Amino acid sequence: MTELLRRNLENRELTRGAGKVSAFISIALGILAILAALCFLFPNLLTTPEFRPLYNAHLLRQLLILGIAIGFISGVISAFRNLNRRWGLSGMLLNALAALLASGQIEPVYHGRSVYAGLDYFVLTLLIAALIFIPMERFFAKYQEQKLLRTGWVTDLKYFMFSHIGLQLISFFTIIPAQIMFNRWLNPTWQQLVSSQPLVLQFIEILIVVDFFSYWIHRSMHKVPRLWRIHAVHHSSHHMDWLAASRVHVIEIITNRFIGYIPLLFMGFSPAATYAYLVFISFHAIFIHANVRFRFPGFRWVLATPEFHHWHHSSEKEALDINFAAFLPVYDVIFKTAHMPAHLPTRYGTTAETKVPEGFVGQFLYPLKRRKRKKKL
């Protein structure tokens, strides 16, 4: 994608009327359908081994066909309603290609493989998150004027894709080293005692333990200049919505997951409790960034809410270096960094002193470049 095309897409806002919404639905479903069909064709290379036992191939294939049909019909509607028919025709073409890939017998046959892409994880997570959060943001928007395809959405979608398709790579740099380092110190008796507790209790304990570590990692990211250059990428978005949660530098992802996995491994929580926690944080992270006006009086001091986290992302003077907790605001209360006034923030992004470049590649390189020191006069 050329820089000019990227900027055009980044700045293109989706508005109702003239077949624009139907074109977006058609193109989005067409792309997802093609990716899903490829997962059926090359399951050993593209799908996640841990998820394969959970799949009902027949049901997923029927859903794929249904998605293709909806996408193609949406493209037809757009082609008739929009004078510029290329978007509707593009959606029709993408869904037709997906239908060709999905034709015939493509029931997956799984074999063991050490290298895989995790494309299925990306498709399913993006589809489920979009189905939940796009309608939520339309009906309960905090900023009614903010468009679905706001400035920067292409960059955030790239982050979303990388963080989900790069699951195996991230696991290689986080889980495996943590297991190697702490395997000698693991106490089987203690782990059995922890894993035998009720799942709900384990889940609460995970939140308490992991969020303590996360609080201090997050606070350090703001206070240490070199770490701030990494974390500033996450704060560079000037819009808050469900997709903005994905804008996280790969170094920060690896650091958080590595340190966050250590207490999970050391304490010996059961796999079921750990998976429940991972699913929860995946959707909770999206929710607290979403463009929604929910306030949750009282409960907002129990669990982090969009209001709580939106203040953390605000570039207003009163909002600097506050609300570091990922889940439990009580840590900010204890360490005196909590801030939740009656009014809501109106401005987001980094301050004028921190200039993060636009685009995925520029933001990836930003923390790696040496800062130019100002010459003394």
N, C-alpha and C positions, 0 to 999 in steps of 0.2 A: 504494500500500500504506500503510495507516494505521500510526501508530507502535505501536499495541497489537498489530496483526497481525504487524508486523516483530519485535517482542520475543517473541511467542509462537513464531514460526518459529525465531528465533535460539536460543531456549532449549529447543527440542524436540530430544530426543536419539533417535536411531534404535536400537532394541533388537530382538533377534530374537524371533520368535514371533507368533502371532495375525495373520499376514498383513501385518506392517508392512514387512518387507523387500520383498515382492512389490509392495506399494503404492508404495514408493519407486521401485522399478525401473520400474513402469508409468508413474508421473507423470513421472519424469525422461526416459524414452524418448519419451513423448508430447510433451513440450515440445521436445526436440531434433528430433523428427520433423517437427513443425510448422515449426520454423525452417529445417530442411533443405528441406522442400517449398517454402517461400517462396523459397529460393535458386534452386530449379528454375524457379519461376514468374517471378521477377524477377532473372535472372542479371546483367544489366548494372548494376543498382542495388545489389545486395546482395553480389556476389561479388568477389573480389580478382583483378584482371587478370593479375598475375604468376603466379597459381596455375592459371588456366583451361587453359593448354596441357597441364598434367599430369593433368587429370581424364579419366576414362573415364566418360562420362555414363551409359551403360547399366549398368555395374557399380555405380556409386553409387546408381542408382535401384533396383536389385535389393536392395542393402543397406538402403536406406530402407524398402522394403516388408517386408523381414525384421525390421527393428527395430520397425516398427509392429505386426507380428504378435506378436513377443515381448512388447511392451508391453501389447497388448490382453489376451493370455493371462495375463500377470502380474496385470492388473487383475481378471480373472475369479477367479483364485486368491485374491486378497486379499478380494474381495467375499464369497467363501464362508467364508473363515477368520476374518475380522475382524467382530465384532458391529457395529462402527461402519463400515458399508459405504460411507460417502461417499468415503473415500480410494480404494478400489478402483474405485468408479463414476466418480470424477473421472479416474482414469488411463484407464479404458475410453473415456470421453468425449473426452479429449485425443487418444488414438490414433485414434478414429473420425474426428475432425476432420482429423487428419493424413492419413488415408486418403482423405478427400474432396478435400483439396488436392492429393494425389499421384495422383488418378485421371486417366485420359485421357492424352493425349500431352503431356508436359511436358518433353521434351528441350530443353535450353537452347540458344538461338541468341544468340551473343555479338556485341556491337557495341562499338566504342570509346566510352569514357565517362570523363570526368575526375573525376567525383564518384561514390564508391561507399562502401558501409558496411563491407564485409569480414566479413559475417555468417558466411560459409563458414569463415573462419579460426577464428572463435570456436567453431563447432559441432565442427569436426574436432579442434581442439586439446583442447577439453574432453572429447570422447568418448575420444580416444586416451589422454589423461592419466588419466582416470577408470578406464579399463580396465586400465591399467598399475599405478597407484599405490593404488587402493582395495584390490585383492587383496593387494598387497605389504604394505600397512599392517595388513591383517587377519591375515596369516600371520606377519609378522615385526615386530609392533608393539613399540615401546619402552615405551609406556604402554598396557597391555592394557585398562585401564578407560576409556580415552578413546573416546568414541562417534564414529560417522561424522558425524552432524549435531550437532557440539558447539557451544557458545555462540560466536556470531560468524560462523557459516558463511554466513549470508545476505549479510552485509557483504562477506566475502571473495569470494563469487560475483559480486557487483556489480563489484568491482575486476577480477576475471577477465574479465568481459564488457566492461568499459570498455577495458581494456588491449588486448584483441584486436579488438573492433569499431572502436575508435578508432585502428586501425593507420594509416590514411591521414592522420588529423589529426596523429598523433605524427610520422609521416614528414615531413609538411609543415613542422613546427617543428624538425626535426633534420637530415634528410638534405639537403634543398634548401638551407638556409642554409650548411651545411658545404661543400657543393659550390660555392656562390657565393663563399664566403670563400677557399677554398683552390685554386680552379681555376687561378688565375694562377701558383701556385707549383708546380704539378704538373710533374714531369719525365718525359716519355714514355719516355726511355731507361731510367731507373731503374725505372719501373713495369713495363716490358716484362721487365726482368731479374728482378724479384720475381715477376711472374705466371708466368714460365716455369719456376719451381722446382716440384718434386714437390708435390702437393696436401697430403700429410701434413706436409711441412716447413713449408709456408705456414700450415697449421692450427696447428702448434705455435708458430710465430712470432706469429700473431695472439693466441694466449693469453698469450704473454709480454709483448707490447707493450701490449695493451688492459688486461690486469690490472694493469700498473704504474700506468696512469692511474686505473683503477678503485679501486685501493688508496688513493691519496691523496684521491680524491673522497670515498670512503667514510669515511676517517679525518677529513676536514674536516667531514663531516656530523655527526660525533659531537663535534667539538671547538668548532665555531663555533655559538654559541647560536641564531642565526637559522636556520641550516641544520639544526640538530638538531630544531627544531620541525617541519620538513618530514619529516625522516627518522624522527622518533619515531612517526609514523603506522605505519610498517612494523614497528616494535617493539611496537606496542600490543596485539598478539594475545597472549593468555595460553596459547595452545595451538599446538603445532608439528605441522603436517601438510602434505600436498601442496597444499592450498588456501590456506594461510597465506602462501605465496610471492607471491600476487597482491596482497597488501595493500601497495601502494606509491603514494604521492601522485603525481599527474600531473606536478607540477613536478620531482620527483626522476626520473621516467621520462624526461622531455624532457632534463633536464640530463645524465643518464648516457648516453643514446643519442646526444646531440649530441657530447659530448666523446669518447665511445667510437668514434663513426663517423669522427672526424677522422684518427686513425692508420690506419684501414682505407683511407680515401680517399687519404691522403698517401703511404702505402707502395705502393699499387697492387696489392693482392692480387687474385687472379682471382675472378670471380663465384662459381665453384664452391666455392672455399675459404671465401669470405665466407658463402655460404648454409649450408655445413657448420657453420661457427662459430655462426651464428644458431640453427640447429636444436639444436645441442649446448647452448648456454646456456639455451635455452627449457626443456629437460628437466632439465638439470643444476640450474637454479635451483629447480625443483620438488622434485627428489630431495634436495637438501641441507636442505630444510625438512621433509621427510617424517617421519612418526612411525614410524621404523624403528630397530632396535637394532644395525645393522651397525657394526662398529668398524674394519675394514680395517687391521690392524697393519702398520706400515711404509709402505704405500701412502697412508695418510692424510696423510703429510708431502709427498707428490708432488702430489696433487690434493685439493681441498677435498671433505670428506665430510660426511654429516649430523652426525656427532659434532663435527667442527670447527666447523660453522656453528651448531649448537645451543648451543654455549658462547657464541658471539657474541650470541645472542638471550636468554641467561639474564639475569635481574635479580639474581642473587646477587652479593655484593660482590666476590668473586674474579674475576667474569666481565666487569666493566665495562671497556669500551674495549679489547677484544682481538679477534683473529682478523678483521681487516678484509678480507683477500684474498677475491676472489670465486672464483678457481680455484686459485691457486698459493700454498700456505701458506709457501713459501720467502720471500716478501716480508715476511710477519709475523716470520719467523725473523731476517731481515736487519735489520729495523727494530725488533726487540725488542718485538713486540706479540703473539707467539704464546702460546697457553695451551691445553694439552691434557693434563690430569691423568688419572690412572687411573680415577677415578670420573666419572659422567655428571651433568649438571645436572638439577635437579628443579623449578626455578621459572623462568618466562618472563614477558615483558612489560616495561614501563617501571618505573622506580623511583617511589617515592611523590612525588618532586619534580616529575615530569612526568605530568600528568593529561590524557591524550588522550580526547576524548569518544567515545562509541559511535556507530555508524552512519556510512554513507558520506558523507552531506552534512555532518554535524558534523565529521568528520575532514578533509574537503576544505577547510572554512573555518578549521579550527584554526590552521594556520600563517599565515593571512592576517590574523588578528585581532591587534591590538596587545596586548601583555602589560600588565596592570595593575601599575604600580609601587607597591611598598609605601610607605605614608606613614611618614615619619620622625617618631618621637615627640619 
